[in-house]
Amino acid sequence: LEVLEALQCLEGGGPPDLRHLVTALGGVLLWQCGMAAGAEQGRERLARALDDGSALGTFEAMLGAQGVPPDTARGLCAGTPAQRRQLLGEAKVCEELPALQEG
């Protein structure tokens, strides 16, 4: 499930809290590595990469560099949610355990 959410984020969507975390922490990393003038500029750079599809393209290239077959990498990065679930597999039993309270 986390991989599916990560793929959604790489497509410019997904849960807003995940996108905020990725851009905030990644922005600081880009700044600290000298790849952005400041944390906010790094955050903006990452947000653009998520929105324009380049982050997803980079992820697909990383999969290939790690030996993932091209058809599998393409299916994960360009497939429908159903195709992605088929590639990743799914537990036979899923049970939702809601929290008793927020926090």
Buried (B, 14 or more C-beta within 10 A) or exposed (E): EEEBEBBBBBBBBBEEEBBEEBBBBBBBEBBEEEEBEEBBBBBBBBBEBBEEEEBBEEBBEEBBEEEBEEEBBBBBBEBEEEEBBEBBEEEEEEEEEEEEEEE
